[in-house]
Amino acid sequence: MRRRISTILILLMFITISHAQSKKDLIQEVDGLRTQLRESETALSESKRQERIASAKVESYEAQVNELKETNGNLLKNLNSFTEASNKRSDHINSTLESLVQKEAQLRIINDELSRRDSITLAVFTQFKQTLGSDPKITVSNGAVAVVMDNSYMFGENSKNFKVQDKAEAIIANIGSVLKANPSLDIQIVSNSNLVESKDNKLNNWEIGTQQASAVARILESKYGIEPKRIIATGKSELGLYSIETATEIIVQPKFYEFYKLVKESMK
């Protein structure tokens, strides 16, 4: 009986010890789980904190991206505006260059024509010098050659006379030969008479000057075959005169109308 009781007691002790050990293990396990829970909660909190930081960074990045997009859009817009303005300036520059090229070509034509006219004028001046010598005054001015002869030599001492003297016709003959050899030149004969005394001396002077210039023109036409359409005969008085001397000028120059027509056509 005692043995049986002892066995039961031993069994109860074993069960009690086993139960105590299991409880201890359970407590330890619970403590471990609590520790893991706290660690998990801490990790979760840290994760949430990191998530908030990441979200803030994402929002910041998104704001920066949007700002960069806006800035990029403005830059592209400005670039397009600049490109458009640059293209317009380029077109304007090209148009200006094209216009300058055209103007240069036009000026070249005019300059070449002026050079040609100057060459003709110089050649005629040389011919007059060689033909007439140093007796009459020969000048070059504004692209024209002028042969100036005193009216007392051309028409005598009588200031009202408009008949050319025989001695003066020798010079007119030489002038006629030069004019005949240069049919492209226009001729203007200008005679000035300002010595006539009368109540209306200016009118008389113009009339006499015109008659004297016309007399020289008739000789050039009738004796030396100069076409009358090339000649303009003009009388001057004291108020419309290059100088106050009584003189007759034969002014020769390349046709102005042809030059004007050339300039007008080249400027179109």
Contacts in CASP RR format, 6 or more apart in sequence:
PFRMAT RR
TARGET T0000
AUTHOR 0000-0000-0000
METHOD contacts of the structure
MODEL  1
MRRRISTILILLMFITISHAQSKKDLIQEVDGLRTQLRESETALSESKRQ
ERIASAKVESYEAQVNELKETNGNLLKNLNSFTEASNKRSDHINSTLESL
VQKEAQLRIINDELSRRDSITLAVFTQFKQTLGSDPKITVSNGAVAVVMD
NSYMFGENSKNFKVQDKAEAIIANIGSVLKANPSLDIQIVSNSNLVESKD
NKLNNWEIGTQQASAVARILESKYGIEPKRIIATGKSELGLYSIETATEI
IVQPKFYEFYKLVKESMK
106 266 0 8 1.000
106 267 0 8 1.000
109 262 0 8 1.000
109 266 0 8 1.000
110 262 0 8 1.000
110 263 0 8 1.000
110 266 0 8 1.000
113 259 0 8 1.000
113 262 0 8 1.000
113 263 0 8 1.000
117 143 0 8 1.000
117 253 0 8 1.000
117 254 0 8 1.000
117 259 0 8 1.000
118 143 0 8 1.000
120 182 0 8 1.000
120 184 0 8 1.000
120 185 0 8 1.000
120 254 0 8 1.000
121 140 0 8 1.000
121 143 0 8 1.000
121 144 0 8 1.000
121 145 0 8 1.000
121 253 0 8 1.000
121 254 0 8 1.000
122 140 0 8 1.000
124 145 0 8 1.000
124 178 0 8 1.000
124 182 0 8 1.000
124 185 0 8 1.000
124 252 0 8 1.000
125 138 0 8 1.000
125 140 0 8 1.000
125 145 0 8 1.000
127 178 0 8 1.000
127 181 0 8 1.000
127 182 0 8 1.000
128 138 0 8 1.000
128 145 0 8 1.000
128 147 0 8 1.000
128 175 0 8 1.000
128 178 0 8 1.000
129 138 0 8 1.000
131 174 0 8 1.000
131 175 0 8 1.000
131 177 0 8 1.000
131 178 0 8 1.000
132 138 0 8 1.000
132 147 0 8 1.000
132 171 0 8 1.000
132 174 0 8 1.000
132 175 0 8 1.000
135 171 0 8 1.000
136 147 0 8 1.000
136 148 0 8 1.000
136 149 0 8 1.000
136 171 0 8 1.000
137 147 0 8 1.000
137 148 0 8 1.000
137 149 0 8 1.000
138 145 0 8 1.000
138 146 0 8 1.000
138 147 0 8 1.000
138 148 0 8 1.000
139 145 0 8 1.000
139 146 0 8 1.000
139 148 0 8 1.000
140 146 0 8 1.000
143 253 0 8 1.000
143 254 0 8 1.000
144 251 0 8 1.000
144 252 0 8 1.000
144 253 0 8 1.000
145 251 0 8 1.000
145 252 0 8 1.000
145 253 0 8 1.000
146 249 0 8 1.000
146 250 0 8 1.000
146 251 0 8 1.000
146 252 0 8 1.000
147 175 0 8 1.000
147 249 0 8 1.000
147 250 0 8 1.000
147 252 0 8 1.000
148 247 0 8 1.000
148 248 0 8 1.000
148 249 0 8 1.000
149 168 0 8 1.000
149 171 0 8 1.000
149 247 0 8 1.000
149 248 0 8 1.000
149 249 0 8 1.000
149 250 0 8 1.000
150 245 0 8 1.000
150 246 0 8 1.000
150 247 0 8 1.000
151 159 0 8 1.000
151 191 0 8 1.000
151 192 0 8 1.000
151 193 0 8 1.000
151 212 0 8 1.000
151 246 0 8 1.000
151 247 0 8 1.000
151 248 0 8 1.000
152 246 0 8 1.000
153 165 0 8 1.000
153 167 0 8 1.000
153 168 0 8 1.000
154 164 0 8 1.000
154 165 0 8 1.000
154 168 0 8 1.000
154 212 0 8 1.000
154 216 0 8 1.000
154 248 0 8 1.000
155 161 0 8 1.000
155 162 0 8 1.000
155 163 0 8 1.000
155 164 0 8 1.000
155 165 0 8 1.000
155 168 0 8 1.000
155 212 0 8 1.000
155 215 0 8 1.000
156 165 0 8 1.000
159 193 0 8 1.000
159 195 0 8 1.000
159 196 0 8 1.000
159 208 0 8 1.000
159 246 0 8 1.000
160 193 0 8 1.000
160 196 0 8 1.000
160 208 0 8 1.000
162 208 0 8 1.000
162 209 0 8 1.000
162 211 0 8 1.000
162 212 0 8 1.000
162 214 0 8 1.000
162 215 0 8 1.000
163 215 0 8 1.000
164 172 0 8 1.000
164 215 0 8 1.000
164 216 0 8 1.000
164 219 0 8 1.000
169 219 0 8 1.000
172 216 0 8 1.000
172 219 0 8 1.000
172 220 0 8 1.000
172 224 0 8 1.000
173 223 0 8 1.000
173 224 0 8 1.000
175 220 0 8 1.000
175 250 0 8 1.000
176 220 0 8 1.000
176 224 0 8 1.000
176 226 0 8 1.000
177 224 0 8 1.000
179 185 0 8 1.000
179 187 0 8 1.000
179 220 0 8 1.000
179 224 0 8 1.000
179 226 0 8 1.000
179 230 0 8 1.000
179 252 0 8 1.000
180 224 0 8 1.000
180 225 0 8 1.000
180 226 0 8 1.000
182 252 0 8 1.000
183 227 0 8 1.000
183 230 0 8 1.000
184 254 0 8 1.000
184 255 0 8 1.000
185 230 0 8 1.000
185 252 0 8 1.000
185 253 0 8 1.000
185 254 0 8 1.000
185 255 0 8 1.000
186 230 0 8 1.000
186 232 0 8 1.000
186 252 0 8 1.000
186 253 0 8 1.000
186 254 0 8 1.000
186 255 0 8 1.000
186 256 0 8 1.000
187 220 0 8 1.000
187 226 0 8 1.000
187 230 0 8 1.000
187 231 0 8 1.000
187 232 0 8 1.000
187 250 0 8 1.000
187 251 0 8 1.000
187 252 0 8 1.000
188 231 0 8 1.000
188 232 0 8 1.000
188 233 0 8 1.000
188 234 0 8 1.000
188 249 0 8 1.000
188 250 0 8 1.000
188 251 0 8 1.000
188 252 0 8 1.000
189 213 0 8 1.000
189 214 0 8 1.000
189 216 0 8 1.000
189 217 0 8 1.000
189 231 0 8 1.000
189 232 0 8 1.000
189 233 0 8 1.000
189 234 0 8 1.000
189 248 0 8 1.000
189 249 0 8 1.000
189 250 0 8 1.000
189 251 0 8 1.000
190 213 0 8 1.000
190 234 0 8 1.000
190 235 0 8 1.000
190 236 0 8 1.000
190 248 0 8 1.000
190 249 0 8 1.000
190 251 0 8 1.000
191 208 0 8 1.000
191 209 0 8 1.000
191 210 0 8 1.000
191 212 0 8 1.000
191 213 0 8 1.000
191 216 0 8 1.000
191 233 0 8 1.000
191 234 0 8 1.000
191 235 0 8 1.000
191 236 0 8 1.000
191 247 0 8 1.000
191 248 0 8 1.000
191 249 0 8 1.000
192 205 0 8 1.000
192 209 0 8 1.000
192 235 0 8 1.000
192 236 0 8 1.000
192 237 0 8 1.000
192 241 0 8 1.000
192 242 0 8 1.000
192 243 0 8 1.000
192 245 0 8 1.000
192 246 0 8 1.000
192 247 0 8 1.000
192 248 0 8 1.000
193 205 0 8 1.000
193 208 0 8 1.000
193 209 0 8 1.000
193 212 0 8 1.000
193 235 0 8 1.000
193 236 0 8 1.000
193 237 0 8 1.000
193 246 0 8 1.000
194 201 0 8 1.000
194 205 0 8 1.000
194 237 0 8 1.000
194 238 0 8 1.000
194 241 0 8 1.000
194 244 0 8 1.000
194 246 0 8 1.000
195 205 0 8 1.000
195 246 0 8 1.000
196 204 0 8 1.000
196 205 0 8 1.000
196 208 0 8 1.000
198 204 0 8 1.000
202 237 0 8 1.000
202 238 0 8 1.000
202 239 0 8 1.000
205 236 0 8 1.000
205 237 0 8 1.000
205 238 0 8 1.000
206 235 0 8 1.000
206 236 0 8 1.000
206 237 0 8 1.000
209 235 0 8 1.000
209 236 0 8 1.000
209 237 0 8 1.000
210 233 0 8 1.000
210 234 0 8 1.000
210 235 0 8 1.000
212 235 0 8 1.000
212 248 0 8 1.000
213 233 0 8 1.000
213 234 0 8 1.000
213 235 0 8 1.000
213 248 0 8 1.000
214 233 0 8 1.000
216 233 0 8 1.000
216 248 0 8 1.000
216 250 0 8 1.000
217 228 0 8 1.000
217 231 0 8 1.000
217 233 0 8 1.000
220 226 0 8 1.000
220 231 0 8 1.000
221 227 0 8 1.000
221 228 0 8 1.000
221 231 0 8 1.000
236 242 0 8 1.000
238 244 0 8 1.000
242 249 0 8 1.000
END
